[in-house]
């Protein structure tokens, strides 16, 4: 143990952390259910034997995690977890990561993984109504080829509709968060002279595979589409840097 010297004493958890952990344990055990009101701040202060700052800090942290809803003029309540709020807690770190090339590559891989899973679920679960909706969105996408902003919006709508068929809130949220992080990359790729044409053809292949209930073909079409978008982005980025 050379170099450690006198044994260190670990700092105890802050009071607010202890309060937050206790309330969290009560929710997870079922003692507190969704919709239940917590005692007032004054009652919590008396229960835990602490001052108002410790109670407020604990409640604020639990609110950020989505476990509690803190509203002015009303009692704090236990809330139903929202997957989007949960993932957005990571958005700051994620944006720092995606600001670097290696981070962009990681999220590009994540997008392929998620969308491939979603399109296979779409093949398995799509109703006739879902297929009809996708076809309408595809036609809208193809008719907006001369307008990049309109094409981009209809591109989003087509992909989002595929994602919605899976009816998986957590996977759907993850998908939307990843797309937001890759927004610049996606728009940049569409500005390529061949970008819109390739995207339209890919959307047609994806739709036809879903319509025909062919999961393997749908996966291959989605994977090829996203890999083309990724390769176009890096090619254009390299050209831009070379031109400087």
C-alpha positions, -999 to 999 in steps of 0.1 A, spaced: 0 0 0 30 23 -5 21 59 -13 -14 59 4 -1 71 38 -27 76 65 -61 59 57 -85 83 41 -120 88 55 -147 88 28 -170 118 29 -205 109 39 -233 115 14 -248 150 16 -281 154 34 -299 161 2 -285 129 -14 -297 109 16 -332 124 14 -333 117 -24 -323 81 -19 -349 76 8 -377 90 -13 -366 71 -43 -366 39 -23 -402 46 -12 -413 50 -48 -394 19 -61 -409 -2 -32 -444 9 -41 -449 28 -8 -454 58 -30 -473 53 -63 -477 74 -94 -499 104 -86 -493 103 -49 -485 136 -32 -455 140 -10 -457 158 23 -451 196 23 -416 209 25 -421 219 61 -433 183 69 -403 168 51 -380 191 70 -395 179 103 -394 143 92 -358 143 81 -346 168 107 -330 191 81 -333 226 67 -353 237 37 -322 238 13 -315 201 17 -352 192 11 -354 215 -20 -322 201 -35 -334 165 -31 -368 173 -46 -351 192 -75 -328 163 -83 -357 138 -83 -376 161 -105 -348 162 -130 -347 124 -131 -385 124 -139 -395 107 -107 -412 137 -92 -432 167 -105 -425 199 -86 -451 226 -94 -453 260 -78 -484 263 -56 -490 226 -55 -477 196 -36 -449 176 -52 -462 144 -69 -448 111 -80 -449 110 -118 -450 84 -146 -414 81 -160 -410 97 -194 -382 80 -215 -375 112 -233 -368 131 -201 -346 103 -190 -324 103 -221 -323 141 -222 -304 140 -190 -275 127 -211 -280 153 -238 -252 176 -226 -226 149 -226 -239 135 -258 -236 168 -276 -200 172 -264 -193 137 -278 -210 143 -311 -189 175 -315 -159 153 -323 -155 131 -354 -152 99 -333 -184 108 -315 -202 114 -348 -191 79 -359 -204 63 -327 -238 79 -331 -239 70 -368 -234 34 -358 -261 37 -331 -285 51 -357 -280 21 -379 -285 -3 -350 -317 13 -339 -332 18 -374 -325 -17 -385 -343 -30 -354 -372 -6 -360 -376 -16 -396 -377 -53 -388 -404 -46 -362 -423 -26 -388 -423 -56 -411 -436 -77 -383 -462 -54 -368 -473 -30 -396 -511 -30 -403 -527 -22 -436 -532 13 -422 -495 17 -414 -486 6 -449 -510 31 -464 -496 59 -443 -461 50 -453 -470 50 -490 -486 85 -487 -455 98 -470 -433 82 -496 -452 99 -524 -449 132 -506 -412 126 -502 -408 119 -539 -428 149 -550 -406 173 -530 -374 164 -547 -368 199 -559 -371 215 -525 -344 204 -500 -362 217 -468 -395 201 -479 -377 169 -488 -359 169 -455 -392 173 -436 -409 145 -456 -377 123 -451 -381 128 -413 -418 120 -414 -412 88 -434 -385 75 -410 -405 86 -379 -436 67 -392 -416 35 -395 -403 40 -359 -438 46 -346 -450 11 -358 -429 -6 -332 -449 11 -304 -418 10 -281 -416 43 -262 -380 38 -250 -367 27 -284 -387 55 -301 -372 81 -278 -337 68 -283 -342 70 -320 -354 106 -319 -325 116 -296 -300 101 -320 -316 118 -350 -314 152 -332 -278 147 -325 -271 138 -361 -292 166 -376 -263 185 -391 -248 154 -406 -281 144 -422 -288 179 -437 -252 181 -450 -255 148 -468 -288 158 -485 -270 188 -500 -249 165 -522 -259 166 -559 -269 129 -558 -282 130 -522 -319 134 -529 -320 109 -557 -303 82 -537 -324 89 -506 -357 86 -527 -346 53 -542 -337 40 -508 -370 50 -493 -388 32 -521 -368 0 -515 -375 2 -478 -412 8 -482 -416 -21 -507 -398 -45 -484 -421 -35 -455 -452 -38 -478 -440 -73 -489 -434 -84 -453 -397 -92 -461 -377 -84 -430 -343 -94 -444 -348 -72 -475 -361 -43 -453 -330 -46 -431 -306 -47 -460 -323 -17 -477 -323 4 -445 -287 -5 -437 -276 3 -473 -295 36 -471 -279 48 -438 -244 36 -448 -247 57 -480 -257 87 -460 -228 82 -437 -203 77 -465 -216 108 -484 -212 129 -452 -176 119 -447 -167 123 -484 -182 158 -484 -165 167 -452 -131 156 -465 -136 176 -497 -146 207 -477 -114 204 -456 -92 199 -486 -107 230 -502 -96 252 -473 
